[in-house]
Amino acid sequence: MNLTPESPASDTLTACLRHWATVKADNPALTFADFSADRDGRRRTLTWRELAGRVDVTAGALPVRPGDRVAVLCPQGVDYVVGFLAALAAGAIAVPLFDPGLPGHAGRLTAVLADCAPAAVVTTSAARPAVEELLAGSAEIVAVDRVDAARTWPAPEARSDDVAYLQYTSGSTRSPAGVVLTHANVIANVRQVTQGLGLDPREATTVSWLPLFHDMGLVLGLITPLVLGLRSVLMDPLAFIERPIRWLELLGDRPGAWSAAPNFAFHYCASRVREADRARLRLGGVAGIINGAEPINPDVLDRFHTAFAVAGYRPRQTRPSYGLAEATVFVTTAADAAPRVTTFDRDALGEGVAREAGTGVRLVACGAPAGQHVALVDPDTAVALPDESVGEIWVHGPNVGDGYWQRPIDSTETFGARLTGDHSDHSDHNGLPAGPWLRTGDLGVRHDGELYIAGRLKDLLIVDGRNHYPQDVEATVAGADPAIRPGSVAAFAVEGADTEGAVVVAEHRGHAELTEQSERDLAATVRRLVADAHGLALRDVVLVPQGQVPRTSSGKIARSACRDRYLAHEYGKALAR
């Protein structure tokens, strides 16, 4: 791999663990800051030797054969890491999921378990009763914190092309599907992360509150430290939501720390951390924070940078990036410089052309790919487009997964795309490979060598022959009134008698106190602002209480689910404003 002078000459995750357990046996491998019983966060640390020992013991207790699936249904923490790695050490395919007690995700958990059909489940003794009730005897259960068994036969040696785990997508536009990721895919992506970010494995630490069952949380908080031999510092997502300063304090405690967070976390920190508390933070030594939300809100970045300048945080420490589970996680990242924000002409962008303008749509550059190809492609003709043209983002590289678990048709459509006009291994489009290409479903544009994300292809609003990006409309709506919650607006299209129309559903902080007249007045204001900014006449404006705009398990707005609720009249009397 040649990532560091002492990195493992190995191409599997299990061999990486064995290597570091020998080379860095007594060095800290993993620290979990537990805020559930201690306001300051009780630290629980395992060395590489201790981690490997616990993994081996747990693997020995798993009644599985090579290729069986092992679902990880643990709370965030040390036991989660042990359970995930034990599944790999036993020769099984890990399925990173979550404790059944996590509110709001029971339906998704049931669907994923039915899809992957695990032979065994790893959990904790505290969560075991809920897991037993959920499974009803359909799989063996092993409590990671109550294992004392020893393997009596050697686990099969993993190969680089063996499946390491299934990363289930959040299902923002369809039901969850398991991305099949091999050891080779994952280790290739760590190489790309290292190259793209300029990460120095000799000095880096990772700090993360992201859920380990999500792609970014798993790769940042577990896999990258495992491959590079870094120390990983984890905390529970709930601990971040309760007090976001905890994450920033952990970052300040670890010079050279890397972290990642979606766009909302930057907004949350800027709005929830008090000014007096900001001044005592030490963020000048943070190596970087990846902003992986798509698209990234430039106003949120400005607020975050202004809020934490007093703590020594500089804009160049924020690294806007783009990625998705189907490519393991990482695709592009911006350079080691302040985030680049470009204003594009709104009408031209709707017509598929990126043209800089004095006013219009402000987009954040997500940088360039590392160790992989990215093409902007006409989704209808499969022709690679030139720079400054809006197209579907296609990805080709060793980090792209093998497909979706037991979904051959979907896999071919998503992972098997080819550029048109190819009669050999390479096309005439600047030497791009003919295929196979991953179709991301995201729209983007390459401008001055950097990728900008425009939105989701399936979410695009096409009204009266014009294209409108929903997140652009949503941003306008959020600015109509301080009581409309930022990041809690959904814009989508519905069929009409003659043409499609656009509908907006927005959460309102004081919805219970709104009179019918004030609600109509605000809806009229929203219509006027959207018409002025976008030339778009909204068919309906729906104001709802907090929590009524559905989200995926990763916190993204689930526009298709919101549309389904709207069409099912679940928003009641708010219809037809």
C-alpha positions as CSV (number, residue, x, y, z in Angstrom):
1,M,0.0,0.0,0.0
2,N,2.9,2.4,0.7
3,L,0.8,4.8,2.7
4,T,3.3,5.2,5.5
5,P,6.8,3.9,6.2
6,E,5.2,1.3,8.5
7,S,1.9,0.6,6.8
8,P,0.9,-3.1,6.2
9,A,1.8,-4.9,3.1
10,S,-1.8,-6.1,2.9
11,D,-4.9,-5.6,0.9
12,T,-7.6,-6.7,3.4
13,L,-9.0,-5.0,6.5
14,T,-8.4,-8.1,8.7
15,A,-4.7,-8.2,7.8
16,C,-4.5,-4.5,8.6
17,L,-5.8,-5.1,12.1
18,R,-3.3,-8.0,12.7
19,H,-0.5,-5.8,11.4
20,W,-1.1,-2.8,13.7
21,A,-1.7,-5.2,16.6
22,T,1.9,-6.3,16.1
23,V,3.6,-3.0,15.0
24,K,1.7,-0.7,17.4
25,A,0.5,-3.2,20.0
26,D,0.4,-0.9,23.0
27,N,-0.6,2.3,21.1
28,P,-4.1,3.6,21.5
29,A,-6.3,2.4,18.6
30,L,-9.8,3.5,19.7
31,T,-11.2,5.9,22.2
32,F,-14.9,6.3,22.9
33,A,-16.1,9.4,24.8
34,D,-19.2,8.3,26.6
35,F,-21.4,11.3,27.6
36,S,-24.4,9.1,28.6
37,A,-23.5,9.0,32.2
38,D,-20.8,11.7,32.4
39,R,-21.3,15.2,31.2
40,D,-17.6,15.5,30.5
41,G,-17.5,12.2,28.6
42,R,-15.9,9.2,30.2
43,R,-13.1,8.0,28.0
44,R,-12.8,4.3,27.2
45,T,-9.7,3.3,25.2
46,L,-8.5,0.1,23.6
47,T,-4.9,-0.4,22.3
48,W,-4.3,-2.2,19.0
49,R,-3.5,-5.4,20.9
50,E,-6.6,-5.2,23.0
51,L,-8.8,-4.4,20.1
52,A,-7.4,-7.4,18.1
53,G,-7.9,-9.6,21.1
54,R,-11.5,-8.7,21.6
55,V,-12.2,-9.1,17.9
56,D,-10.7,-12.6,17.8
57,V,-12.7,-13.7,20.8
58,T,-16.0,-12.4,19.4
59,A,-15.2,-13.8,15.9
60,G,-14.8,-17.2,17.6
61,A,-18.3,-17.0,19.0
62,L,-19.9,-16.3,15.7
63,P,-21.6,-19.4,14.2
64,V,-21.1,-18.4,10.6
65,R,-19.5,-19.7,7.4
66,P,-17.7,-17.7,4.7
67,G,-20.1,-15.4,2.9
68,D,-22.8,-15.4,5.6
69,R,-24.0,-12.0,6.6
70,V,-23.5,-10.7,10.2
71,A,-25.7,-7.7,11.1
72,V,-24.2,-5.2,13.6
73,L,-27.0,-4.0,15.8
74,C,-24.9,-2.3,18.5
75,P,-25.1,1.2,19.9
76,Q,-22.3,3.6,18.9
77,G,-19.1,2.8,20.7
78,V,-16.3,0.4,21.2
79,D,-18.6,-2.7,21.0
80,Y,-19.8,-1.6,17.6
81,V,-16.2,-1.5,16.3
82,V,-15.4,-4.9,17.8
83,G,-18.6,-6.4,16.4
84,F,-18.0,-5.1,12.9
85,L,-14.4,-6.3,12.8
86,A,-15.3,-9.7,14.3
87,A,-17.7,-10.3,11.4
88,L,-14.8,-9.8,9.0
89,A,-12.4,-11.9,11.0
90,A,-14.9,-14.8,11.0
91,G,-15.0,-14.7,7.2
92,A,-18.5,-13.3,7.1
93,I,-19.9,-10.2,5.4
94,A,-20.6,-7.4,7.8
95,V,-23.8,-5.4,7.6
96,P,-23.4,-2.1,9.6
97,L,-26.8,-1.2,11.1
98,F,-27.9,0.1,14.4
99,D,-29.5,-0.6,17.8
100,P,-33.2,-1.3,17.4
101,G,-33.8,1.4,20.1
102,L,-32.8,4.1,17.7
103,P,-36.0,6.1,17.3
104,G,-37.7,6.6,13.9
105,H,-35.9,3.9,11.9
106,A,-37.7,0.7,12.8
107,G,-39.2,0.2,9.3
108,R,-35.8,0.7,7.6
109,L,-34.1,-1.8,10.0
110,T,-36.8,-4.4,9.3
111,A,-36.5,-3.9,5.6
112,V,-32.7,-4.2,5.6
113,L,-32.7,-7.4,7.7
114,A,-35.2,-9.0,5.4
115,D,-33.0,-8.0,2.4
116,C,-29.6,-9.3,3.7
117,A,-30.9,-12.3,5.7
118,P,-28.2,-12.4,8.3
119,A,-27.1,-15.7,9.8
120,A,-26.0,-14.0,13.0
121,V,-26.3,-10.6,14.7
122,V,-23.8,-8.9,17.0
123,T,-25.2,-6.6,19.7
124,T,-24.7,-5.7,23.3
125,S,-26.2,-7.3,26.4
126,A,-28.2,-4.1,27.1
127,A,-29.7,-4.1,23.6
128,R,-30.2,-7.9,23.4
129,P,-33.8,-8.0,24.6
130,A,-34.9,-5.6,21.8
131,V,-32.9,-7.5,19.2
132,E,-34.4,-10.8,20.3
133,E,-37.9,-9.3,20.0
134,L,-37.1,-7.9,16.5
135,L,-35.5,-11.1,15.1
136,A,-38.0,-13.6,16.7
137,G,-35.4,-16.4,16.3
138,S,-34.4,-15.8,12.7
139,A,-30.7,-15.4,13.4
140,E,-28.2,-16.3,16.1
141,I,-27.4,-13.5,18.5
142,V,-24.0,-12.7,20.0
143,A,-23.6,-10.1,22.7
144,V,-20.1,-8.5,22.1
145,D,-19.7,-7.5,25.8
146,R,-20.5,-11.0,27.1
147,V,-18.3,-13.2,25.0
148,D,-15.7,-15.5,26.4
149,A,-15.5,-18.2,23.7
150,A,-12.3,-19.0,21.7
151,R,-12.2,-20.1,18.1
152,T,-11.1,-23.7,17.8
153,W,-10.5,-23.5,14.0
154,P,-8.7,-20.8,12.0
155,A,-10.9,-18.3,10.2
156,P,-10.5,-18.3,6.4
157,E,-7.9,-15.9,5.1
158,A,-9.6,-13.0,3.4
159,R,-8.8,-12.1,-0.1
160,S,-8.9,-8.6,-1.6
161,D,-11.8,-9.4,-3.8
162,D,-13.9,-10.9,-1.0
163,V,-16.9,-8.8,0.0
164,A,-16.1,-7.0,3.3
165,Y,-19.5,-5.4,4.0
166,L,-22.9,-4.3,2.6
167,Q,-23.4,-0.5,3.0
168,Y,-27.1,0.1,2.9
169,T,-28.1,3.4,1.3
170,S,-30.4,5.8,3.1
171,G,-33.2,5.4,0.6
172,S,-34.0,9.0,-0.3
173,T,-35.4,8.1,-3.6
174,R,-36.1,4.3,-3.2
175,S,-36.1,1.5,-0.6
176,P,-32.7,0.8,1.0
177,A,-30.3,-1.2,-1.1
178,G,-27.1,-2.8,0.0
179,V,-24.0,-1.7,-1.8
180,V,-21.5,-4.6,-2.2
181,L,-18.1,-3.4,-1.1
182,T,-14.9,-5.6,-1.2
183,H,-11.8,-5.2,0.8
184,A,-10.1,-3.9,-2.4
185,N,-12.8,-1.2,-2.9
186,V,-12.5,0.1,0.6
187,I,-8.7,0.2,0.8
188,A,-8.6,1.9,-2.6
189,N,-10.9,4.6,-1.2
190,V,-8.6,5.1,1.8
191,R,-5.7,5.6,-0.6
192,Q,-7.8,8.2,-2.5
193,V,-8.8,10.0,0.7
194,T,-5.2,10.2,1.8
195,Q,-4.1,11.6,-1.6
196,G,-7.1,14.0,-2.0
197,L,-6.9,15.5,1.5
198,G,-3.2,15.4,1.8
199,L,-3.7,13.5,5.0
200,D,-0.4,12.7,6.9
201,P,-0.9,9.3,8.6
202,R,2.1,10.0,10.9
203,E,0.3,12.9,12.6
204,A,-3.4,12.4,12.0
205,T,-6.2,11.4,14.4
206,T,-9.8,11.0,13.3
207,V,-12.6,12.4,15.5
208,S,-16.2,11.6,14.7
209,W,-19.8,11.7,16.0
210,L,-21.2,10.4,12.7
211,P,-23.2,7.1,13.0
212,L,-21.0,4.1,12.2
213,F,-23.8,2.6,10.1
214,H,-23.5,5.5,7.6
215,D,-20.9,5.4,4.9
216,M,-19.0,8.6,5.9
217,G,-19.1,7.6,9.6
218,L,-17.9,4.1,9.0
219,V,-15.0,5.1,6.7
220,L,-13.9,8.1,8.7
221,G,-14.4,6.7,12.2
222,L,-13.4,3.0,11.7
223,I,-11.9,2.0,8.3
224,T,-9.5,4.9,7.6
225,P,-7.9,4.6,11.1
226,L,-7.8,0.8,10.7
227,V,-6.0,0.9,7.3
228,L,-3.6,3.7,8.3
229,G,-2.9,2.8,11.9
230,L,-4.4,6.0,13.3
231,R,-6.1,6.7,16.6
232,S,-9.9,7.0,16.2
233,V,-11.9,9.1,18.7
234,L,-15.7,8.5,18.6
235,M,-18.7,9.9,20.3
236,D,-22.4,9.2,20.0
237,P,-24.5,11.2,17.6
238,L,-27.0,12.0,20.4
239,A,-24.2,13.5,22.5
240,F,-23.5,15.8,19.6
241,I,-27.1,16.8,19.2
242,E,-27.4,17.5,22.9
243,R,-24.3,19.7,23.1
244,P,-22.5,20.2,19.7
245,I,-19.6,21.8,21.5
246,R,-18.5,18.4,22.7
247,W,-17.4,17.5,19.1
248,L,-15.5,20.8,18.8
249,E,-13.8,20.2,22.2
250,L,-12.7,16.7,21.1
251,L,-11.3,18.2,17.9
252,G,-9.3,20.8,19.8
253,D,-7.9,18.1,22.1
254,R,-6.3,16.3,19.2
255,P,-3.8,18.4,17.1
256,G,-3.9,17.2,13.5
257,A,-7.4,15.9,13.9
258,W,-9.6,15.2,10.9
259,S,-13.4,15.0,11.0
260,A,-16.4,15.1,8.7
261,A,-20.0,16.3,9.0
262,P,-23.0,17.1,6.8
263,N,-23.9,20.7,6.1
264,F,-26.5,20.9,8.9
265,A,-23.9,20.2,11.6
266,F,-22.0,23.4,10.6
267,H,-25.2,25.4,10.9
268,Y,-26.1,23.6,14.2
269,C,-22.7,24.4,15.8
270,A,-22.8,28.1,14.7
271,S,-26.3,28.6,16.1
272,R,-26.1,26.5,19.3
273,V,-22.6,27.1,20.7
274,R,-22.6,30.2,22.8
275,E,-20.2,33.0,22.1
276,A,-18.5,32.7,25.5
277,D,-17.9,29.0,24.8
278,R,-16.5,29.6,21.4
279,A,-13.6,31.7,22.8
280,R,-12.3,28.9,24.9
281,L,-12.1,26.4,22.1
282,R,-8.8,25.6,20.4
283,L,-9.5,24.8,16.8
284,G,-6.4,26.2,15.2
285,G,-4.7,22.8,15.2
286,V,-7.5,21.0,13.4
287,A,-6.2,19.5,10.2
288,G,-9.5,19.6,8.4
289,I,-13.3,19.0,8.6
290,I,-14.9,17.5,5.5
291,N,-18.2,18.9,4.6
292,G,-19.9,16.1,2.7
293,A,-23.5,17.3,2.3
294,E,-24.7,17.8,-1.2
295,P,-25.2,20.5,-2.0
296,I,-23.3,22.6,0.5
297,N,-24.8,25.9,1.6
298,P,-22.2,28.7,1.3
299,D,-24.1,30.9,3.7
300,V,-23.8,28.2,6.4
301,L,-20.1,28.0,5.8
302,D,-19.8,31.7,6.2
303,R,-21.6,31.6,9.5
304,F,-19.5,28.8,10.8
305,H,-16.2,30.4,9.8
306,T,-17.3,33.7,11.4
307,A,-18.5,32.1,14.6
308,F,-15.4,30.1,15.2
309,A,-12.7,32.5,14.0
310,V,-12.2,33.4,17.7
311,A,-11.2,29.8,18.3
312,G,-8.5,29.9,15.7
313,Y,-10.6,28.1,13.0
314,R,-9.8,29.2,9.4
315,P,-11.9,28.7,6.3
316,R,-9.1,26.7,4.7
317,Q,-9.7,24.0,7.3
318,T,-13.2,23.3,5.8
319,R,-12.9,20.8,3.0
320,P,-16.0,20.6,0.8
321,S,-16.3,17.1,-0.7
322,Y,-18.5,14.9,-2.7
323,G,-19.2,11.2,-2.4
324,L,-21.7,8.4,-2.1
325,A,-22.0,4.9,-0.7
326,E,-21.9,3.3,-4.2
327,A,-18.3,4.6,-4.5
328,T,-17.5,3.5,-0.9
329,V,-17.8,7.2,0.1
330,F,-15.2,9.5,-1.2
331,V,-15.1,10.9,-4.8
332,T,-13.8,14.5,-4.8
333,T,-12.5,17.1,-2.4
334,A,-11.5,20.7,-2.6
335,A,-7.9,21.9,-2.3
336,D,-6.2,23.0,0.9
337,A,-7.6,26.6,0.6
338,A,-10.7,28.5,1.6
339,P,-13.9,27.0,0.0
340,R,-14.5,28.4,-3.4
341,V,-18.0,29.8,-3.9
342,T,-19.1,30.7,-7.4
343,T,-22.3,32.5,-8.5
344,F,-23.9,31.1,-11.6
345,D,-26.7,32.6,-13.7
346,R,-29.9,30.9,-12.6
347,D,-31.6,30.7,-16.0
348,A,-28.5,29.5,-17.8
349,L,-28.0,26.8,-15.1
350,G,-31.6,25.7,-15.7
351,E,-30.8,25.3,-19.3
352,G,-27.8,23.1,-18.6
353,V,-25.0,25.7,-18.9
354,A,-22.8,27.1,-16.1
355,R,-22.2,30.8,-16.6
356,E,-20.8,33.0,-13.9
357,A,-22.9,36.0,-13.0
358,G,-23.1,38.8,-10.5
359,T,-26.3,37.5,-9.0
360,G,-27.9,34.0,-9.2
361,V,-27.2,30.6,-7.7
362,R,-24.2,30.4,-5.3
363,L,-22.6,27.0,-5.4
364,V,-19.6,25.6,-3.5
365,A,-16.8,23.8,-5.4
366,C,-16.3,20.2,-4.2
367,G,-12.9,19.9,-5.8
368,A,-11.4,17.2,-8.1
369,P,-11.3,13.5,-7.9
370,A,-8.3,11.6,-6.6
371,G,-7.4,8.1,-8.1
372,Q,-10.7,7.9,-10.0
373,H,-12.4,9.3,-13.0
374,V,-15.4,11.7,-12.9
375,A,-17.4,12.5,-16.0
376,L,-20.4,14.8,-16.6
377,V,-22.7,12.9,-18.9
378,D,-25.9,13.5,-20.8
379,P,-28.2,11.1,-18.9
380,D,-30.3,10.5,-22.1
381,T,-27.6,9.9,-24.6
382,A,-24.7,8.7,-22.4
383,V,-22.4,11.3,-24.2
384,A,-19.7,12.9,-22.0
385,L,-20.2,16.6,-21.9
386,P,-17.6,19.4,-22.0
387,D,-16.8,21.6,-19.0
388,E,-19.4,24.2,-18.1
389,S,-22.2,21.8,-19.1
390,V,-24.6,20.4,-16.5
391,G,-24.8,16.6,-16.6
392,E,-25.2,13.5,-14.5
393,I,-22.1,12.7,-12.5
394,W,-20.6,9.4,-13.5
395,V,-17.7,7.7,-11.5
396,H,-15.2,5.1,-12.6
397,G,-12.5,3.8,-10.2
398,P,-11.3,0.9,-8.0
399,N,-13.5,2.3,-5.1
400,V,-16.8,1.7,-7.0
401,G,-18.7,-1.1,-5.5
402,D,-19.6,-4.4,-7.2
403,G,-23.4,-3.6,-7.3
404,Y,-26.4,-3.9,-5.1
405,W,-26.9,-7.0,-3.0
406,Q,-29.1,-9.5,-4.9
407,R,-30.4,-6.8,-7.3
408,P,-28.9,-7.7,-10.7
409,I,-31.2,-5.4,-12.8
410,D,-30.6,-2.4,-10.5
411,S,-26.9,-3.2,-10.4
412,T,-26.5,-3.2,-14.2
413,E,-28.4,0.0,-14.5
414,T,-26.5,1.9,-11.9
415,F,-23.0,0.3,-12.0
416,G,-22.7,-0.9,-15.6
417,A,-23.1,2.3,-17.6
418,R,-21.0,2.9,-20.7
419,L,-20.2,6.1,-22.6
420,T,-21.6,6.0,-26.1
421,G,-19.5,5.8,-29.2
422,D,-16.9,3.5,-27.6
423,H,-15.4,0.8,-29.7
424,S,-12.3,0.1,-27.6
425,D,-11.1,0.3,-24.0
426,H,-11.1,4.1,-24.2
427,S,-13.4,6.6,-25.8
428,D,-12.5,9.8,-27.6
429,H,-13.7,11.9,-24.7
430,N,-10.4,13.1,-23.3
431,G,-9.2,9.5,-22.8
432,L,-12.1,8.5,-20.4
433,P,-12.6,4.8,-20.0
434,A,-15.5,3.3,-21.9
435,G,-16.9,1.7,-18.8
436,P,-18.2,0.4,-16.6
437,W,-19.3,3.7,-15.0
438,L,-21.3,4.3,-11.8
439,R,-24.4,6.5,-12.5
440,T,-24.8,8.6,-9.4
441,G,-28.1,10.2,-10.1
442,D,-26.6,13.5,-9.1
443,L,-26.4,16.5,-11.4
444,G,-23.2,18.5,-11.5
445,V,-20.9,20.7,-13.6
446,R,-17.2,21.0,-13.9
447,H,-16.1,24.7,-13.8
448,D,-12.4,25.7,-13.7
449,G,-11.4,22.2,-13.0
450,E,-13.7,21.7,-10.0
451,L,-16.9,19.8,-9.5
452,Y,-20.1,21.7,-8.4
453,I,-23.2,19.7,-7.3
454,A,-26.4,21.0,-8.8
455,G,-28.9,18.5,-7.3
456,R,-30.5,15.1,-7.8
457,L,-31.6,14.1,-11.3
458,K,-34.8,12.5,-9.9
459,D,-35.6,15.6,-7.8
460,L,-35.3,18.0,-10.7
461,L,-38.4,20.2,-11.1
462,I,-39.4,20.5,-14.8
463,V,-42.3,23.0,-15.1
464,D,-43.4,24.6,-18.3
465,G,-40.3,23.3,-20.0
466,R,-37.8,24.9,-17.6
467,N,-35.6,23.1,-15.1
468,H,-35.5,24.2,-11.5
469,Y,-33.2,22.7,-8.8
470,P,-35.3,22.0,-5.7
471,Q,-32.6,23.0,-3.2
472,D,-32.4,26.4,-4.9
473,V,-36.2,26.9,-4.5
474,E,-36.0,25.6,-0.9
475,A,-33.4,28.1,0.0
476,T,-35.6,30.9,-1.2
477,V,-38.6,29.6,0.8
478,A,-36.4,29.3,3.9
479,G,-35.6,33.0,3.6
480,A,-39.2,34.1,3.5
481,D,-39.7,34.1,7.3
482,P,-37.5,33.5,10.3
483,A,-40.0,30.9,11.6
484,I,-39.5,28.7,8.6
485,R,-36.9,26.2,9.7
486,P,-33.7,26.2,7.5
487,G,-33.0,22.8,6.0
488,S,-36.6,21.7,6.7
489,V,-38.2,22.6,3.4
490,A,-39.1,20.2,0.6
491,A,-39.9,21.2,-3.0
492,F,-41.2,18.6,-5.5
493,A,-43.3,18.3,-8.6
494,V,-46.8,16.8,-8.9
495,E,-48.8,15.9,-11.9
496,G,-51.6,18.2,-13.0
497,A,-54.3,18.1,-15.6
498,D,-52.0,19.4,-18.3
499,T,-48.6,19.8,-16.9
500,E,-46.5,19.3,-13.8
501,G,-46.7,21.8,-10.9
502,A,-44.4,22.6,-8.1
503,V,-45.3,22.2,-4.4
504,V,-43.4,23.4,-1.3
505,V,-43.8,21.9,2.2
506,A,-42.1,23.9,4.9
507,E,-41.8,23.3,8.6
508,H,-42.8,26.3,10.7
509,R,-41.5,26.7,14.3
510,G,-44.7,28.4,15.5
511,H,-47.2,26.4,13.4
512,A,-49.6,25.8,16.4
513,E,-50.0,29.6,16.9
514,L,-50.6,30.4,13.2
515,T,-54.0,31.8,12.4
516,E,-55.6,30.8,9.1
517,Q,-55.1,34.3,7.8
518,S,-51.5,34.6,8.9
519,E,-50.8,31.2,7.3
520,R,-52.4,32.4,4.0
521,D,-50.3,35.6,4.1
522,L,-47.1,33.7,4.6
523,A,-47.9,31.3,1.8
524,A,-48.6,34.3,-0.4
525,T,-45.2,35.8,0.5
526,V,-43.5,32.5,-0.3
527,R,-45.3,32.4,-3.7
528,R,-44.2,35.9,-4.5
529,L,-40.5,35.3,-3.6
530,V,-40.3,32.1,-5.6
531,A,-41.9,33.7,-8.6
532,D,-39.6,36.7,-8.4
533,A,-36.4,34.6,-7.9
534,H,-37.2,31.6,-10.1
535,G,-40.0,32.6,-12.5
536,L,-41.9,29.6,-11.0
537,A,-45.5,29.7,-10.0
538,L,-46.0,27.4,-7.1
539,R,-49.1,25.2,-7.2
540,D,-49.3,24.8,-3.5
541,V,-47.5,26.0,-0.3
542,V,-47.9,23.8,2.8
543,L,-46.8,24.9,6.2
544,V,-46.4,22.1,8.8
545,P,-45.2,21.7,12.4
546,Q,-41.7,20.7,13.2
547,G,-40.8,17.1,12.3
548,Q,-43.3,16.8,9.5
549,V,-40.9,17.0,6.6
550,P,-39.6,13.4,6.2
551,R,-35.9,12.7,6.1
552,T,-33.7,9.8,5.3
553,S,-31.7,8.1,8.1
554,S,-28.8,10.3,7.1
555,G,-30.8,13.4,7.7
556,K,-31.3,14.4,4.1
557,I,-34.7,15.8,2.9
558,A,-36.7,12.8,1.5
559,R,-38.5,14.7,-1.2
560,S,-40.2,11.7,-2.8
561,A,-41.5,10.6,0.6
562,C,-42.8,14.1,1.3
563,R,-44.5,14.1,-2.1
564,D,-46.1,10.8,-1.2
565,R,-47.4,12.2,2.1
566,Y,-48.8,15.2,0.2
567,L,-50.6,13.2,-2.4
568,A,-52.0,11.0,0.4
569,H,-53.5,14.1,2.0
570,E,-51.5,13.5,5.2
571,Y,-51.0,17.2,5.6
572,G,-54.7,17.7,6.0
573,K,-56.2,21.2,5.8
574,A,-52.9,22.7,4.8
575,L,-53.6,21.6,1.2
576,A,-54.6,24.0,-1.5
577,R,-53.1,27.1,0.0
